[in-house]
Amino acid sequence: MQRVLAMVGLVLAFATVATADTRWYVVKLQDQPAGWMSIERREAGGFITTITTMRVAVGRQGSIVVTAFESEVVEFDHGAPHSMRRRIEGDRDEETSWRFNGRSVTVERQGGQTIEPAPDGIAIGPDAERRHLSERMAAGDETIDTQVVDPLSGLDPVPTRRTRVGTSSIEIIGKPIEVVRFETRRGDEDRVVQEWLDAEGNLVRAVTAIGAVTQEIVLSDETNARRALSRPPDLIDATRVESSRAIRGHERIRTAFFVIRGNDEIPVVSTGPQVAERADAQAVRFVIDLDRPGPVVELTADETAELLASTDLLESDDAMVAELTDRATRSLPARASDGLRAEAMRGFVHRFISRKTLDVALGTAAETARSREGDCTEHAALLAAMLRAGGIPSRLVAGLTYEPGGPGTEPAFIYHVWTQALIESDGGLRWIDLDATQRRRARHAAQIVLSVSDGSSANDLWAGLASTLGTISIDVEATR
């Protein structure tokens, strides 16, 4: 889900401002209204301020998660940035501000202040970009390059290239607007955003996709924009993966053979008990054998340190996380193996998170240690942080797990997150899967790893799944 929220945030970075006081947009996910965005422009005293606000809601099998973003950029009227700010509201609020001081930048976040070097290169504010786009479109340029300060991307401005596709007319609330269509790329990302801009450089429409999950924002009025929050789409249902047949007793199977078909970007990940190989240009075969030890892993001291480090997501140095680690293992013998300690932590996390809910978008380990609520991502993050607090290297994995379905629901695979621990086993260090959402078993064989992350960024975890969203099916060849 974090990847979907990141995708929502991406649109903010592409929103250029209007000369009117405020412009309103409807935000759609999977072609269904999911929220609104507004862009407000203020001009006074030689400064131009652009405030972009977004409210987006997504359904998660009956639960609704609402996330709010706000960014503000203050620029001199000649275009150079003066200051900027961002605020993200959700399971945890986060606010950061930057003030540009020539060769340095004052950064304030979470009550602390630091001084950082100013980024290299010349960057402009969003209103200066709008004016530049308007001038270059009028001149007929086929390609327009800009580098704009963007609070959502942090201090370093992201170079943006727009390539003209053509001109057309779009009807907005019964009124035709002449627009220029661009294919827009930011930085070194492969993702392309389709943008439609009016003659003044204002955004009229934008469409982007990750796999089959499509996001669109389109110019509207305040009434229609605010109404879009009332019935959010369910993205879990939209990303279920079809299974060729039902799997009886899936939670007890130890060995499974699957083929994922659909495109040439399916991740080929071999880790722990899973071996993957490409079957053909459009398919990957996966063999999961829980009774076969995985390959021995050899890491450098630096690589091991990264898998023990505290991160913004896996706060292993948090006092509450450390306390839970002690509680989970205190009844074990003093010389208990890492394998026994890891399994004790896994079972503890399963029992400790007492409210199993999809209402949480992505809680960090420290937050989950206090709230005791969440879904698979919170179980995985808390367990990974506790393992690190206990001196056991850990990481997060994401992929697919089998769901048997029920009345009116066909068997399918749904996206899932769990934990891996690096543990001595059969004479070597090996990645061992630990799924804290399971009551008794560490995991079952009807789970397929598609992405691996060291926990430094939630986006890294979900990025590996992007090519599979809505584009694949699974053949169940055999299970036992």
KEFI-687660 format. One record per residue (C-alpha): residue number from 1; chain; x, y, z. Coordinates in steps of 0.5 Angstrom, whole numbers, m for minus. Example, Ala and Ser with C-alpha at 12.3 -4.5 7.8 and 13.67 -1.06 7.14 Angstrom:
BEGIN
REC num cadena    xx    yy    zz
REC   1      A    25    m9    16
REC   2      A    27    m2    14
This chain:
BEGIN
REC num cadena    xx    yy    zz
REC   1      A     0     0     0
REC   2      A     6     5     1
REC   3      A     8     4    m6
REC   4      A     0     7    m8
REC   5      A     1    12    m3
REC   6      A     8    14    m6
REC   7      A     5    14   m13
REC   8      A    m1    19   m11
REC   9      A     5    24    m8
REC  10      A     8    23   m15
REC  11      A     3    27   m18
REC  12      A     4    33   m13
REC  13      A    11    34   m16
REC  14      A     8    35   m23
REC  15      A     3    40   m21
REC  16      A     4    47   m24
REC  17      A     1    53   m21
REC  18      A    m5    58   m24
REC  19      A    m5    65   m24
REC  20      A   m12    64   m21
REC  21      A   m12    64   m14
REC  22      A   m14    57   m13
REC  23      A   m15    51   m18
REC  24      A   m19    45   m16
REC  25      A   m18    37   m19
REC  26      A   m21    31   m18
REC  27      A   m16    25   m16
REC  28      A   m18    18   m19
REC  29      A   m15    11   m18
REC  30      A   m17     6   m22
REC  31      A   m22    11   m26
REC  32      A   m26    12   m19
REC  33      A   m26    18   m15
REC  34      A   m21    18    m9
REC  35      A   m20    25    m7
REC  36      A   m18    32    m9
REC  37      A   m13    36   m10
REC  38      A   m12    44   m10
REC  39      A    m7    49   m12
REC  40      A    m7    56    m9
REC  41      A    m3    62   m11
REC  42      A    m1    68    m7
REC  43      A     3    74    m9
REC  44      A     5    79    m5
REC  45      A    12    83    m3
REC  46      A    16    81    m9
REC  47      A    14    73    m7
REC  48      A    10    68   m10
REC  49      A     7    63    m6
REC  50      A     4    56    m8
REC  51      A     1    51    m4
REC  52      A    m1    45    m6
REC  53      A    m6    40    m2
REC  54      A    m8    33    m3
REC  55      A   m13    29     0
REC  56      A   m14    22    m2
REC  57      A   m18    16     1
REC  58      A   m17     8    m1
REC  59      A   m21     2     1
REC  60      A   m18    m4     4
REC  61      A   m23   m10     4
REC  62      A   m28    m5     8
REC  63      A   m23    m1    12
REC  64      A   m21     6     9
REC  65      A   m15    10     9
REC  66      A   m14    17     8
REC  67      A    m8    21     7
REC  68      A    m7    28     7
REC  69      A    m1    32     3
REC  70      A     1    39     3
REC  71      A     7    43     0
REC  72      A     9    50     0
REC  73      A    14    53    m4
REC  74      A    16    61    m3
REC  75      A    20    64    m9
REC  76      A    22    71   m11
REC  77      A    18    74   m17
REC  78      A    25    72   m21
REC  79      A    24    65   m20
REC  80      A    29    63   m15
REC  81      A    27    59    m9
REC  82      A    26    63    m2
REC  83      A    23    57     2
REC  84      A    19    51     2
REC  85      A    15    46     7
REC  86      A    12    40     6
REC  87      A     7    36    11
REC  88      A     4    29    11
REC  89      A    m2    27    15
REC  90      A    m4    20    16
REC  91      A    m2    14    21
REC  92      A     4    19    23
REC  93      A     5    26    21
REC  94      A    11    29    18
REC  95      A    13    36    17
REC  96      A    19    39    14
REC  97      A    21    46    12
REC  98      A    27    49     8
REC  99      A    30    56     8
REC 100      A    35    57     3
REC 101      A    41    62     5
REC 102      A    45    62    m1
REC 103      A    50    57    m1
REC 104      A    47    53     5
REC 105      A    40    51     7
REC 106      A    37    51    14
REC 107      A    33    45    15
REC 108      A    28    44    20
REC 109      A    24    37    22
REC 110      A    21    34    28
REC 111      A    23    40    32
REC 112      A    31    39    30
REC 113      A    35    44    26
REC 114      A    41    43    21
REC 115      A    45    47    16
REC 116      A    46    43    10
REC 117      A    50    45     3
REC 118      A    45    48    m2
REC 119      A    44    43    m8
REC 120      A    48    44   m14
REC 121      A    45    47   m21
REC 122      A    40    52   m22
REC 123      A    33    51   m19
REC 124      A    27    55   m20
REC 125      A    20    55   m16
REC 126      A    14    52   m19
REC 127      A    11    59   m22
REC 128      A    17    60   m25
REC 129      A    17    53   m28
REC 130      A     9    55   m31
REC 131      A    12    61   m34
REC 132      A    17    58   m37
REC 133      A    13    52   m40
REC 134      A     8    57   m43
REC 135      A    14    61   m46
REC 136      A    17    55   m49
REC 137      A    10    52   m51
REC 138      A     9    58   m55
REC 139      A    15    58   m59
REC 140      A    14    51   m61
REC 141      A    19    47   m57
REC 142      A    19    39   m58
REC 143      A    22    38   m51
REC 144      A    22    42   m45
REC 145      A    27    41   m39
REC 146      A    26    44   m32
REC 147      A    29    43   m25
REC 148      A    24    45   m20
REC 149      A    25    45   m12
REC 150      A    20    40   m10
REC 151      A    18    39    m2
REC 152      A    16    32    m4
REC 153      A    23    30    m7
REC 154      A    27    33    m1
REC 155      A    32    38    m2
REC 156      A    35    36    m8
REC 157      A    31    39   m14
REC 158      A    29    33   m19
REC 159      A    31    35   m27
REC 160      A    24    34   m31
REC 161      A    24    33   m38
REC 162      A    17    34   m42
REC 163      A    17    31   m49
REC 164      A    11    34   m54
REC 165      A     6    29   m56
REC 166      A     1    34   m59
REC 167      A    m5    38   m58
REC 168      A   m12    37   m57
REC 169      A   m18    40   m53
REC 170      A   m21    37   m47
REC 171      A   m28    39   m44
REC 172      A   m28    41   m37
REC 173      A   m34    42   m33
REC 174      A   m38    43   m40
REC 175      A   m32    48   m42
REC 176      A   m27    46   m48
REC 177      A   m20    48   m46
REC 178      A   m14    47   m51
REC 179      A    m8    43   m49
REC 180      A    m2    41   m50
REC 181      A     0    34   m49
REC 182      A     7    32   m46
REC 183      A    10    25   m44
REC 184      A    14    27   m38
REC 185      A    20    24   m34
REC 186      A    23    26   m27
REC 187      A    30    24   m26
REC 188      A    32    17   m28
REC 189      A    25    14   m27
REC 190      A    23    10   m32
REC 191      A    16    12   m31
REC 192      A    12    16   m36
REC 193      A     7    21   m34
REC 194      A     2    24   m39
REC 195      A     1    31   m38
REC 196      A    m4    36   m41
REC 197      A    m2    43   m40
REC 198      A    m6    49   m42
REC 199      A    m3    55   m46
REC 200      A    m1    59   m39
REC 201      A     3    52   m37
REC 202      A    m3    50   m32
REC 203      A    m4    43   m31
REC 204      A   m11    41   m34
REC 205      A   m10    33   m33
REC 206      A    m5    28   m31
REC 207      A    m5    20   m32
REC 208      A     0    15   m29
REC 209      A     1     8   m28
REC 210      A     4     3   m24
REC 211      A     3    m4   m27
REC 212      A    m5    m4   m28
REC 213      A    m6     1   m22
REC 214      A    m8     8   m26
REC 215      A    m8    15   m22
REC 216      A   m11    21   m26
REC 217      A   m12    28   m24
REC 218      A   m17    32   m28
REC 219      A   m19    40   m27
REC 220      A   m25    41   m24
REC 221      A   m29    45   m19
REC 222      A   m29    45   m11
REC 223      A   m36    42   m10
REC 224      A   m34    36   m15
REC 225      A   m27    35   m12
REC 226      A   m29    35    m5
REC 227      A   m34    30    m7
REC 228      A   m29    25   m10
REC 229      A   m27    23    m2
REC 230      A   m34    20    m1
REC 231      A   m33    13    m5
REC 232      A   m26    11    m5
REC 233      A   m24     5    m9
REC 234      A   m22    m2    m6
REC 235      A   m14    m3    m9
REC 236      A   m13   m10    m5
REC 237      A   m19   m12    m9
REC 238      A   m16    m9   m16
REC 239      A   m10   m12   m15
REC 240      A   m12   m20   m13
REC 241      A    m8   m25   m18
REC 242      A   m12   m30   m21
REC 243      A   m10   m37   m19
REC 244      A   m11   m43   m24
REC 245      A   m14   m47   m19
REC 246      A   m15   m48   m11
REC 247      A   m10   m50    m6
REC 248      A   m13   m55    m1
REC 249      A   m10   m54     6
REC 250      A    m5   m49     3
REC 251      A    m3   m47    10
REC 252      A     0   m54    11
REC 253      A     4   m55     5
REC 254      A    11   m55     5
REC 255      A    13   m55    m3
REC 256      A    10   m52    m8
REC 257      A    11   m51   m16
REC 258      A     8   m44   m19
REC 259      A     9   m41   m26
REC 260      A     8   m33   m26
REC 261      A     6   m31   m33
REC 262      A     4   m24   m36
REC 263      A    10   m20   m38
REC 264      A    18   m20   m39
REC 265      A    19   m16   m32
REC 266      A    17   m21   m27
REC 267      A    22   m21   m22
REC 268      A    26   m27   m21
REC 269      A    28   m28   m14
REC 270      A    32   m34   m11
REC 271      A    32   m33    m3
REC 272      A    32   m38     3
REC 273      A    27   m44     1
REC 274      A    25   m41    m6
REC 275      A    29   m42   m13
REC 276      A    26   m38   m19
REC 277      A    28   m38   m26
REC 278      A    25   m36   m32
REC 279      A    21   m41   m36
REC 280      A    20   m36   m42
REC 281      A    20   m29   m44
REC 282      A    13   m28   m41
REC 283      A    14   m33   m35
REC 284      A    18   m35   m29
REC 285      A    18   m41   m25
REC 286      A    18   m41   m18
REC 287      A    20   m47   m13
REC 288      A    19   m47    m6
REC 289      A    21   m52    m1
REC 290      A    21   m51     6
REC 291      A    25   m58     8
REC 292      A    31   m56     4
REC 293      A    36   m51     7
REC 294      A    37   m45     3
REC 295      A    44   m43     0
REC 296      A    49   m40     5
REC 297      A    50   m33     5
REC 298      A    56   m29     6
REC 299      A    56   m22     7
REC 300      A    62   m17     9
REC 301      A    62   m13    15
REC 302      A    59    m7    12
REC 303      A    53   m11     9
REC 304      A    52   m14    16
REC 305      A    52    m7    19
REC 306      A    46    m5    14
REC 307      A    42   m11    16
REC 308      A    43    m9    24
REC 309      A    42    m2    23
REC 310      A    36     2    26
REC 311      A    32     6    20
REC 312      A    26    11    20
REC 313      A    22     4    18
REC 314      A    25    m1    23
REC 315      A    27     3    29
REC 316      A    31    m2    33
REC 317      A    34     3    37
REC 318      A    27     5    40
REC 319      A    27     4    47
REC 320      A    20     0    47
REC 321      A    22    m4    41
REC 322      A    28    m6    46
REC 323      A    23    m8    51
REC 324      A    19   m12    47
REC 325      A    25   m16    45
REC 326      A    27   m17    52
REC 327      A    20   m20    53
REC 328      A    20   m24    47
REC 329      A    26   m28    49
REC 330      A    27   m27    57
REC 331      A    24   m34    58
REC 332      A    29   m38    53
REC 333      A    36   m41    56
REC 334      A    41   m36    56
REC 335      A    45   m40    51
REC 336      A    39   m41    46
REC 337      A    40   m41    39
REC 338      A    39   m35    34
REC 339      A    34   m39    31
REC 340      A    30   m40    37
REC 341      A    30   m33    39
REC 342      A    28   m31    32
REC 343      A    22   m36    33
REC 344      A    20   m33    40
REC 345      A    20   m26    37
REC 346      A    16   m28    31
REC 347      A    10   m32    36
REC 348      A    11   m26    41
REC 349      A     9   m21    35
REC 350      A     3   m25    33
REC 351      A     0   m25    40
REC 352      A     3   m17    41
REC 353      A    m1   m14    35
REC 354      A    m8   m15    38
REC 355      A   m12   m11    33
REC 356      A   m11   m14    26
REC 357      A   m13    m9    22
REC 358      A   m12    m6    15
REC 359      A   m14     1    17
REC 360      A    m6     3    18
REC 361      A    m3     5    12
REC 362      A     5     3    14
REC 363      A     6     4    21
REC 364      A    14     4    23
REC 365      A    16    m1    28
REC 366      A    16     4    34
REC 367      A     9     6    32
REC 368      A     7    m1    32
REC 369      A    10    m2    39
REC 370      A     6     3    42
REC 371      A    m1     2    38
REC 372      A    m1    m6    38
REC 373      A    m5    m5    31
REC 374      A    m4    m6    24
REC 375      A    m3   m11    18
REC 376      A     2   m15    15
REC 377      A     7    m9    14
REC 378      A     6    m7    21
REC 379      A     8   m15    23
REC 380      A    14   m15    19
REC 381      A    17    m8    21
REC 382      A    16   m10    28
REC 383      A    19   m17    28
REC 384      A    25   m14    23
REC 385      A    26    m9    28
REC 386      A    26   m13    34
REC 387      A    31   m18    31
REC 388      A    36   m13    30
REC 389      A    35   m10    37
REC 390      A    37   m17    39
REC 391      A    43   m17    34
REC 392      A    40   m22    29
REC 393      A    41   m19    22
REC 394      A    34   m18    18
REC 395      A    30   m15    12
REC 396      A    23   m15     9
REC 397      A    21   m19     3
REC 398      A    14   m17    m1
REC 399      A    11   m22    m6
REC 400      A     4   m26    m6
REC 401      A     1   m31    m1
REC 402      A    m5   m35    m3
REC 403      A   m12   m34    m1
REC 404      A   m17   m39    m1
REC 405      A   m23   m34    m2
REC 406      A   m30   m35     0
REC 407      A   m37   m34    m2
REC 408      A   m37   m30    m8
REC 409      A   m30   m30    m8
REC 410      A   m25   m34   m12
REC 411      A   m19   m37   m10
REC 412      A   m13   m32   m11
REC 413      A    m6   m29    m9
REC 414      A    m6   m23    m6
REC 415      A     0   m18    m4
REC 416      A     4   m19     2
REC 417      A    10   m17     7
REC 418      A    14   m22    12
REC 419      A    21   m22    15
REC 420      A    27   m26    14
REC 421      A    33   m27    19
REC 422      A    40   m29    17
REC 423      A    41   m35    22
REC 424      A    46   m40    23
REC 425      A    43   m47    20
REC 426      A    46   m53    17
REC 427      A    53   m50    18
REC 428      A    52   m43    15
REC 429      A    48   m37    15
REC 430      A    42   m37    11
REC 431      A    36   m33    10
REC 432      A    30   m36    14
REC 433      A    23   m34    13
REC 434      A    19   m31    19
REC 435      A    11   m29    18
REC 436      A     9   m26    24
REC 437      A     2   m26    21
REC 438      A     1   m34    22
REC 439      A    m1   m36    29
REC 440      A     4   m43    29
REC 441      A     8   m43    23
REC 442      A    14   m39    20
REC 443      A    11   m39    14
REC 444      A     7   m44     9
REC 445      A    10   m46     2
REC 446      A     4   m42    m2
REC 447      A     8   m35    m1
REC 448      A    12   m33    m7
REC 449      A    18   m27    m6
REC 450      A    18   m22   m11
REC 451      A    22   m16    m8
REC 452      A    27   m15    m2
REC 453      A    29    m9     2
REC 454      A    34    m8     7
REC 455      A    28    m3    11
REC 456      A    32     3     9
REC 457      A    26     5     5
REC 458      A    19     2     4
REC 459      A    19     5    m3
REC 460      A    24     0    m5
REC 461      A    20    m6    m2
REC 462      A    14    m4    m6
REC 463      A    18    m2   m13
REC 464      A    20    m9   m14
REC 465      A    12   m11   m15
REC 466      A    10    m5   m20
REC 467      A    11    m9   m26
REC 468      A     6   m15   m23
REC 469      A     1   m10   m21
REC 470      A    m6   m13   m25
REC 471      A    m1   m16   m31
REC 472      A     0   m23   m28
REC 473      A    m3   m30   m27
REC 474      A    m1   m36   m23
REC 475      A    m1   m43   m25
REC 476      A    m1   m48   m19
REC 477      A     3   m54   m22
REC 478      A     4   m58   m16
REC 479      A     3   m57    m8
REC 480      A     5   m62    m3
